[in-house]
Amino acid sequence: MEKLFQYQAALLQKVTNDFNRYLFNEVEWQERFVGIKGLRGVGKTTLLLQHLKYNLKDTSKHLYVTLDHPWFYNHTLFDLAQQFHQIGGQTLLVDEVHKLKDWSSQIKIIYDGLPDLQLIFTSSSALDLYRGEADLSRRVLSYELAGLSFREYLSFFHQIHYPKIDLTELLQNHIQHAQSLSSLFKPLSLFPDYLKKGYFPFSKGLSQHSFEARLIQTMEVTLNEDLAYIDGYNAEHIFKIKKLLGILAESVPFTANVSAIADKLEIGRNTIKNYLHALEKAGLLHFLNRDGKGISLLQKPDKIYLENTNLSYALKISPDLGTLRETFVLNQLINYSDEVFLPKEGDISINEKGNQFIFEIGGKGKSAKQIQNLENAYVIADDIETGFMNKIPLYLFGFLY
C-alpha cells in the first residue's frame, strides 16, 4: 500500500486548482457512494485528484488508485479497501473501475462490508452502473462528465470567464449576452477552433494534427479495451464496430437504414443495432429520437450523429458545415438536459421547465420560414455575433454548462 500512497503523492504535485470542470461544484461529494462516468480524456482523473487535494486535503486518510497500477496484479480492490479501512482510511477514490472484471460485486462488498468507508469511482461511458452481478441502482449516486463546453474551453484555453446561461435565460436575453461576450472577445474568431479541438482538455498545447492523432488513439483504446472489458467483444466484433463507425462518419447525420448497413457489413440486423448501442454507450455517437426517450437494443434510432464535432474532424477530412452545426447544438443540449428529441418540424427540440422549444439550425442567412407557424421556435444561426428576435447566434449554445 505504501507504493500506492507514493504514486498518489507524485500525482498530486502536478494538480492545480486553476480550472475546475462544471461538475466539480455539482457533485454531492459527501455522499457515501459516488460514480462518475465519461469519455476518455474529458478530465475524470483530474476531477478526482482536485477533490482529493482541495476538498479532502488530509491525504493520509484518503487514497486515490487507478486499476492500471501494478499493485493490482496481485491484489484485489477489496483487499485494498479492507487494509485501508484498518489503518483509518476514510475515502477511497478508484479510477477506471470498469477494468475490474467483477467490478460490481467487489464494490458492493466494499459498500456493504465497510460502512465507514466512502467510495468514489470513475468509469468509461460504456459502463452500465445498473447492470452486472450486483444491483447498484439503489446505492450509487451517478454523474456523467461531458467534454468541455465552449464556455469551459474559453476559460481553460484563453482565460476568458463567463457564467453558464440557463436555456430559458439564453432564449429570452440572447442579445444582451451576445453583447456582453463580444465586449470580452471576438466569438467568431475562437469558435471554429473549439469545433476542431476544443472539446477535450488534453488538446491544449497540441497542433490540430497531433490532437487528431491522439484522439484517434483514444478512440482505439475505447473500442479495443473498454468495450472488451465491459461487453466482452472480441477482436472480430471490434473490427466490425470500427467499420460501422467509419460508415457513419461519412454519412452523419444519418437516418438509420439498418438493413443496408447489415448487408454491407454482412452481419445481422440485430447485431447492427447492438453495435450502434455499444457506440452510443461508449460516447462516440448521439441518437436523436422522435419521442425523446431512450430506445431498447432491438430498436433503431431515428437519427444518428457523432458525439462531438472534434470527432467529425478526426474521422473525416472535410466535415460538412451543416453537420458540424447540428452536431454542436445537439451535443451541448444533450450535455445540458436529457429532454432532447427530434421534432416533426425543425431540427432539434427540447423540453425545458414545462415548455417545448424547437430549433432550426443553419448559416447566417437561415430564415424562420420552416418554423414560422410554430410556437416557441427559434433559428440558431452560425457566423453571426449578435442575434435578433428569435434568431440566436450558434456559439451561444456553448454556454449552457
C-alpha positions in Angstrom: 0.0 0.0 0.0 3.0 2.3 0.6 3.6 2.3 -3.2 0.0 3.5 -3.8 0.5 6.4 -1.4 3.8 7.3 -3.1 2.1 7.2 -6.5 -0.7 9.4 -5.2 1.8 12.0 -3.8 3.5 12.2 -7.2 0.3 12.8 -9.0 -0.9 15.5 -6.6 2.2 17.5 -7.0 1.1 18.2 -10.6 -2.6 19.0 -9.8 -3.7 22.7 -9.6 -7.0 24.4 -8.9 -6.6 26.9 -11.8 -9.6 25.4 -13.7 -12.4 23.2 -12.5 -14.8 21.3 -14.7 -18.5 22.3 -14.3 -19.2 19.0 -12.4 -16.7 19.9 -9.7 -19.2 22.0 -7.9 -22.3 19.9 -8.8 -21.2 16.5 -7.3 -22.5 15.8 -3.9 -19.1 14.8 -2.7 -20.3 14.0 0.9 -22.4 11.0 -0.4 -21.0 7.6 0.6 -21.1 6.1 -2.9 -20.4 8.2 -6.0 -19.9 7.1 -9.6 -18.6 9.4 -12.4 -18.8 8.2 -15.9 -17.4 9.9 -19.0 -15.5 9.7 -22.3 -11.8 9.0 -22.1 -9.9 12.3 -21.9 -12.6 14.6 -20.6 -11.0 15.1 -17.2 -12.4 12.5 -14.8 -9.0 11.7 -13.2 -8.2 15.4 -12.7 -11.7 15.8 -11.2 -10.9 13.1 -8.6 -7.5 14.5 -7.8 -8.7 18.0 -7.4 -11.3 16.8 -5.0 -8.7 14.9 -3.1 -6.2 17.8 -2.9 -8.5 20.7 -2.4 -11.6 19.3 -0.7 -10.4 16.4 1.4 -6.9 17.8 2.0 -5.7 15.2 4.6 -4.2 12.7 2.1 -3.2 10.2 4.8 -6.9 9.3 5.3 -7.9 9.4 1.6 -6.4 7.4 -1.2 -6.6 7.6 -5.0 -5.9 4.5 -7.0 -6.1 3.5 -10.6 -6.7 -0.1 -11.5 -3.9 0.2 -14.1 -1.4 0.2 -11.2 0.8 -2.9 -11.0 -0.2 -3.2 -7.3 -3.4 -4.8 -8.5 -1.6 -7.6 -10.4 -1.5 -9.5 -7.1 -4.3 -7.8 -5.0 -8.0 -7.2 -5.3 -9.8 -3.9 -4.8 -11.5 -5.4 -1.7 -8.0 -6.3 -0.3 -7.0 -2.7 -0.6 -10.3 -1.4 0.8 -10.0 -3.7 3.8 -6.4 -2.8 4.5 -7.0 0.9 4.0 -10.0 0.8 6.3 -8.0 -0.9 9.1 -5.5 1.9 9.2 -8.2 4.6 9.5 -8.8 5.3 5.8 -12.0 7.3 5.1 -12.3 7.8 1.4 -11.2 5.5 -1.5 -11.1 7.1 -4.9 -11.0 4.5 -7.6 -10.2 5.4 -11.3 -11.4 3.3 -14.2 -13.3 0.8 -12.2 -14.6 -0.9 -15.4 -11.2 -2.5 -15.8 -12.1 -4.8 -12.9 -13.7 -7.9 -14.2 -16.1 -8.3 -11.3 -16.3 -4.6 -10.5 -20.0 -4.6 -9.4 -19.6 -7.5 -6.9 -16.4 -6.1 -5.4 -17.7 -2.6 -4.8 -20.9 -3.9 -3.5 -19.0 -6.0 -0.9 -17.0 -2.9 0.0 -20.1 -0.8 0.3 -22.0 -3.4 2.4 -19.0 -4.7 4.4 -17.2 -1.4 5.2 -19.9 1.0 6.1 -17.5 3.7 7.4 -15.6 3.9 4.1 -16.6 6.3 1.4 -16.1 5.1 -2.2 -15.9 7.4 -5.2 -15.1 5.9 -8.6 -14.9 6.8 -12.3 -15.6 4.6 -15.3 -15.9 4.6 -19.0 -19.1 6.0 -20.5 -19.8 2.5 -21.8 -20.2 1.1 -18.3 -23.8 0.4 -17.2 -23.7 1.0 -13.5 -27.0 -0.7 -13.0 -26.0 -3.9 -14.8 -23.8 -6.6 -13.6 -23.6 -9.2 -10.9 -24.7 -6.7 -8.2 -27.6 -4.2 -8.4 -26.1 -0.8 -7.5 -29.0 1.3 -8.6 -30.2 2.0 -5.0 -26.7 2.6 -3.7 -24.7 4.7 -6.2 -25.2 8.4 -6.9 -24.2 8.6 -10.6 -22.9 11.5 -12.7 -21.8 11.9 -16.3 -18.9 14.2 -17.1 -19.2 15.6 -20.7 -16.4 17.2 -22.7 -15.7 20.9 -22.5 -18.5 23.3 -23.4 -17.5 26.3 -25.5 -17.7 28.3 -22.2 -15.3 26.0 -20.5 -13.0 26.0 -23.5 -12.7 29.8 -23.3 -11.9 29.6 -19.6 -9.4 26.8 -19.9 -7.6 27.8 -23.1 -8.0 31.5 -23.2 -8.7 32.7 -19.6 -12.0 34.2 -20.8 -14.5 33.7 -18.0 -18.3 33.9 -18.2 -21.0 32.2 -16.1 -23.1 29.5 -17.6 -26.5 30.5 -19.0 -29.8 28.7 -18.3 -31.6 27.9 -21.6 -34.7 29.9 -20.9 -32.5 32.9 -19.9 -30.5 32.4 -23.1 -33.6 32.4 -25.3 -35.1 35.5 -23.6 -31.9 37.6 -23.3 -29.6 36.3 -26.0 -28.9 39.8 -27.4 -27.7 41.1 -24.1 -25.5 38.0 -23.5 -24.0 38.3 -27.0 -23.2 41.9 -26.5 -21.5 41.2 -23.1 -19.5 38.4 -24.6 -18.5 40.5 -27.7 -17.0 43.1 -25.3 -14.7 40.4 -23.9 -13.5 38.7 -27.1 -14.4 38.0 -30.7 -16.6 34.9 -30.5 -16.4 34.1 -34.2 -12.6 34.1 -34.2 -12.4 31.4 -31.5 -15.4 29.3 -32.1 -14.0 27.4 -35.1 -11.0 26.2 -33.1 -13.4 24.9 -30.4 -15.2 22.9 -33.1 -12.0 21.4 -34.3 -10.2 20.6 -31.0 -11.8 22.3 -28.0 -14.0 19.5 -26.6 -11.1 17.6 -24.9 -8.9 19.2 -22.3 -5.8 17.2 -23.4 -5.8 19.1 -26.7 -4.3 22.2 -25.0 -0.9 22.9 -26.5 -1.3 20.4 -29.3 -1.4 21.1 -33.0 -4.5 20.1 -34.9 -2.6 17.1 -36.4 -1.2 16.0 -33.1 -4.5 16.3 -31.4 -6.4 14.3 -34.1 -3.7 11.6 -33.8 -4.1 11.4 -30.1 -7.9 11.5 -30.4 -7.8 8.5 -32.8 -5.6 6.7 -30.3 -8.2 7.5 -27.5 -11.0 6.1 -29.6 -8.9 3.0 -30.4 -8.5 2.3 -26.6 -12.2 3.0 -26.0 -13.1 0.4 -28.7 -10.4 -2.2 -28.1 -10.3 -2.1 -24.3 -13.4 -0.5 -22.8 -15.9 -2.5 -25.0 -13.9 -5.6 -24.5 -13.8 -5.2 -20.7 -17.5 -4.2 -20.4 -19.4 -6.1 -23.1 -16.9 -8.9 -23.9 -16.4 -8.0 -27.5 -13.6 -9.9 -29.2 -11.2 -8.7 -32.0 -13.6 -9.7 -34.7 -16.5 -7.8 -33.1 -14.4 -4.7 -32.6 -13.2 -4.8 -36.3 -16.8 -4.7 -37.5 -17.8 -2.0 -35.0 -14.9 0.1 -36.4 -16.2 -0.4 -39.9 -19.6 0.6 -38.8 -18.3 3.8 -37.2 -16.4 4.5 -40.5 -19.6 4.2 -42.5 -21.5 6.5 -40.0 -18.7 9.1 -40.0 -19.1 9.5 -43.8 -22.9 9.8 -43.6 -23.9 11.7 -40.4 -26.4 13.0 -39.6 -27.6 9.5 -40.6 -31.2 8.2 -40.7 -30.5 4.6 -39.8 -31.1 2.1 -42.6 -30.2 -1.0 -40.6 -30.8 -3.4 -43.4 -28.5 -1.6 -45.8 -25.7 -1.5 -43.3 -26.2 -5.1 -42.4 -25.9 -6.1 -46.0 -22.7 -4.0 -46.4 -21.0 -5.5 -43.4 -22.5 -9.0 -43.9 -23.9 -9.2 -40.4 -27.4 -9.5 -39.0 -29.8 -6.5 -38.4 -30.0 -7.1 -34.6 -26.2 -7.3 -34.4 -26.0 -3.9 -36.1 -28.5 -2.5 -33.6 -26.3 -3.9 -30.7 -23.2 -2.3 -32.3 -25.0 1.1 -32.6 -25.9 1.0 -29.0 -22.4 0.0 -28.0 -21.0 3.0 -29.9 -23.5 5.3 -28.2 -22.7 3.9 -24.7 -19.0 4.3 -25.5 -19.6 8.0 -26.0 -18.9 8.1 -29.8 -22.4 8.6 -31.1 -25.5 10.5 -30.2 -29.0 9.3 -31.0 -31.9 11.7 -31.7 -35.3 10.1 -31.4 -38.8 11.4 -32.1 -40.2 10.6 -28.7 -37.2 11.9 -26.8 -36.9 8.7 -24.8 -34.3 6.0 -24.7 -34.7 3.1 -27.0 -34.2 -0.6 -26.5 -31.5 -2.7 -28.1 -33.9 -4.0 -30.6 -35.0 -0.6 -31.8 -33.1 1.6 -34.3 -32.5 5.3 -33.6 -34.3 7.8 -35.7 -31.2 9.9 -36.4 -27.5 9.3 -35.6 -24.8 11.9 -35.1 -21.2 11.7 -33.9 -20.9 12.6 -30.3 -19.0 15.8 -30.8 -17.5 18.0 -33.6 -13.9 17.1 -32.7 -14.7 13.5 -33.7 -16.1 14.8 -37.0 -12.7 16.4 -37.9 -10.7 13.4 -36.7 -12.8 10.9 -38.8 -13.3 12.9 -41.9 -11.0 15.3 -43.8 -13.6 18.0 -44.6 -16.7 17.6 -42.4 -19.9 19.1 -43.8 -20.5 22.5 -42.2 -24.2 22.0 -41.8 -23.5 18.7 -40.0 -21.0 20.4 -37.7 -23.6 23.0 -36.7 -26.2 20.3 -35.9 -23.7 18.1 -34.1 -22.6 21.0 -31.9 -26.1 22.1 -30.9 -27.2 18.5 -30.2 -24.1 17.8 -28.2 -24.4 20.9 -26.0 -28.2 20.4 -25.5 -27.8 16.7 -24.5 -25.0 17.6 -22.1 -27.3 20.2 -20.6 -30.5 18.1 -20.5 -32.0 14.7 -21.1 -35.1 16.1 -22.7 -33.8 16.4 -26.3 -35.7 14.9 -29.2 -36.3 15.0 -33.0 -39.4 17.2 -33.8 -41.8 16.7 -36.7 -40.7 20.2 -38.0 -37.4 21.8 -37.3 -34.0 20.1 -36.5 -33.9 19.7 -32.7 -36.4 20.1 -29.9 -36.0 20.3 -26.1 -38.4 20.3 -23.2 -37.4 22.9 -20.6 -39.4 23.8 -17.5 -42.7 22.6 -19.0 -42.1 24.3 -22.3 -41.2 22.7 -25.7 -38.6 24.7 -27.7 -37.9 23.9 -31.4 -34.7 24.9 -33.2 -33.9 25.2 -36.9 -30.1 25.3 -37.4 -28.2 27.0 -40.3 -25.9 29.7 -41.5 -26.3 33.4 -41.1 -28.8 33.6 -43.9 -31.1 31.0 -42.4 -34.7 32.2 -42.3 -37.5 31.1 -40.0 -39.7 30.1 -42.9 -39.8 26.4 -41.9 -40.8 27.1 -38.3 -42.7 30.4 -38.7 -46.1 28.8 -37.6 -44.6 27.0 -34.6 -44.8 28.2 -31.0 -41.5 28.7 -29.1 -39.5 28.2 -32.3 -36.0 29.7 -32.9 -33.4 29.9 -35.6 -29.9 29.1 -34.5 -27.5 30.8 -36.9 -23.8 30.4 -37.5 -21.5 33.3 -38.4 -23.4 36.0 -36.6 -22.1 37.7 -33.5 -25.4 39.1 -32.2 -28.9 37.8 -33.0 -32.3 39.5 -33.5 -35.7 38.5 -32.1 -35.9 34.7 -32.4 -32.6 34.3 -34.3 -29.8 33.4 -32.0 -26.0 33.0 -32.6 -24.9 29.4 -32.7 -21.9 29.9 -30.4 -24.2 31.0 -27.5 -25.4 27.4 -27.1 -21.9 26.6 -25.8 -22.7 28.5 -22.6 -25.4 26.1 -21.2 -23.0 24.2 -18.9 
